[in-house]
Amino acid sequence: MKKSNYLLRMVMLAMFVALGVVISPILRIEGMCPMAHLINITCAVFMGPAYAFLCAVLIGIIRMIVMGIPPLALTGAIFGAALSGIFYKLSKGKIIAAVLGEVFGTGVIGAIVSYPVMTYLWGKEGLTWFFYVPSFICGTLIGGSIAYLLLRTLKAAGVLSKIQNSLKDIDSSKEKVA
């Protein structure tokens, strides 16, 4: 029988979303939001790709509604968040893989997807398919570097694995009986 840590995961997700909304204006210019990438990578490493994707979607929607941010809040976050978690899992826990997933997912895929969204849905003129690539890559490199340093520090202190383990479901049949 497994003991679910669902509530703890929901609280952690809510904290990531709240933190992401609050710190996202730091260093933000259109097409570049480094603090969002910090949140994406950290959430992906702590909780996995599905939660990182959900976190990016929720932050993007809130930022669009409350702050009037264009759809770049979504296109510039969701692909990187998901790939960050996927790359982290595939690499069996390498933090640099999570950062590279964010850089590729946001800097390349998200930037290219942003062109039709901003042109046809938002009505912005004068864009090309690769218009957002330089700013998205710069933003992911800044946020990714901060996330890398944060996560490496947590790992060196032995805290990262404790956080990750506390968010997993616990198999109660393997618990020790005193």
Disulfide bonds with the S-S distance in Angstrom:
none
